Amino acid sequence: MAEEYTPEIFTLTDDEGNEHEFELMDIMEDNGIVYYALVPYFEDPEAMIEEDTELVVLKMLEEDGEEFLATIDNDEEYERIGNIFLERISEMLEGEDEEEAETDEE
């Protein structure tokens, strides 16, 4: 029997004070900086498939002892980290597909 998936949801507030919900896809550390890969959260998984969902990559920063997620302003850093996340997520999804195929065969 398959485990029920419970997504980890982040509510982020943009510069204009609007709240948006995102689902955590992956976390990694690179050169001492923690990065988060998120996608917009949809309660209905079919809605996520139908939408042109874009991966959002943010980094953890600390200011005055408080941690917060921030955008990556450096284009080279954003592209490098984004590509690593895309590769990692692709590998995770391929692994899930293989597990499902094995389960279906049993």
Steps between C-alpha positions, in 0.01 A plus 500: 500500500640841401575765758275805495691806383475811716667802339700750704336837436666840537296821510714782368420870497610704200623862504141625469375301801319231299523144633573208266517129581784285368579132524853406598666281236858484627760661728875503454809674629768642274803695622342543843173643362172308532279511191133405466320380186126575511205484263164675538270285713170368365264291713399314185805325346330509159492881516877506549547285190271725295675821612832610353673452834840656545765394749574773754851496647567698817784515750499522877644821637537623855460856618495613863481137612190430287502260206301571185478379141620743236526513124834439331608822332810362328399348162795260491429372852128464423562305180763273658287416807181473292664248266621291794147496643346407164739208468436383858121527464509319166696216663251486790205480261668230291558300818132535596394381153724194534358422847143529368581267209648244739193525726267456203685183398452338840 
